[in-house]
Amino acid sequence: MKWSLFLSALLIIVVLVEFGQSQEGKEHIPRMQADKKAKATRKTQMNVGRKNKDPQSGKKVKVMSPLSPQLQIFLTQVLDKGKFQRVGDTLSVPAGKTLEIRCKGKPVQWAVPQYLEEENDGRLSTVQHERYSTLTLVNATGADTGEYTCYPMSCEDKDCRKEYDKAVKVFIFFPDPQELFVPSTDYYEVIQLRTNRPTTLPCQVTSPLAKVTLHREFPPEEVRMDGSELSFDVKKGITIHHPKPYHAGTLFCVASLGDLRQSSIKYILIYVNYPISPPSPKIQPSSTSLRIGENLQVSCSVEGEVDVGIDFTWEFPGQKIGRPLYTQDSVRLIQTGAQGRQLSETVLLVDEIRDIDEGTYTCTAHNLEGSRSVSTMVKVLRAPTASKVKKIKKH
């Protein structure tokens, strides 16, 4: 009986031991799988590291992160703390108030009307923040009216340049109940009327609501603006698109707003017949080969538009020894087909030519559009030597 109990207890112990070992085996399998996965992960990371290495140098190659898209540059006006307004092409701020505008970007640079740059009276300030720049103008006046520009900057180390194609601009008016025109220290301004380009009379108003007309001083009359020959732009002034001689004279602008009516400074318009292009001179010497003692004449001429002034300058070998410049200049009208043309000419006179006068003669013709040069070569023939003269006589 005792032996049977002892054998039963021993059998139970053996069964329990085998069960425990089987459980340990099951736990061991996941651990081995986990170890294999960890090793595989480490291998993958090592392979990735090897791929990012230069196979020749063994150095790691930098993997550049994709660039963030270019931020759009725009202007906003600070109305109050926490209140902003996006700015369009124009903006009006009453005189005496404070202007505060922001330009998104870092870094940026501001451009303001010339009057503000020259005055530098402490009313204008700019501050660069982390993501934007602020321009503040306190106690604004009508004279501050003009174009304000924010330029984003492109920098490499400390070298920065303006990105003109990405600049944002706003024209800001500062309406002043006492000043309809932007004040000027001048009583009059002389402006050239050029035949080849539009001319603008800068009758700049401080309020976009002001009505502007153009007037002639003598005879006193209003000059009609039809929008094609003459037009008004509230941000620029009055433009004469195709200047003619009859536009010349003394003119001024008149602005009216409500019961207020004021005159601008006077503009003295001078008509100048501008050429279409630089002159095209032609050069012609009296001879390209001369003997010592003979006289040389070199002609330089330009055929062009009537009433267009031409200036000539010369460069010639005799200048090296101080030979004075003698020229004969003339201007005359010629007929080319049905059209009248102007012939401008200068003739360089070189008397009793010498060895030093041999070389290049250059004529440069200048007009209001530029200059062009032409050249010619002149050779000086030496007199035969005494021995050569005797040989010639014997023959």
Summary of the structure (lengths in Angstrom):
residues: 395
radius of gyration: 43.9
end to end distance: 172.2
largest distance: 173.5
contacts: 1024
relative contact order: 0.08
helix: 21%
strand: 44%
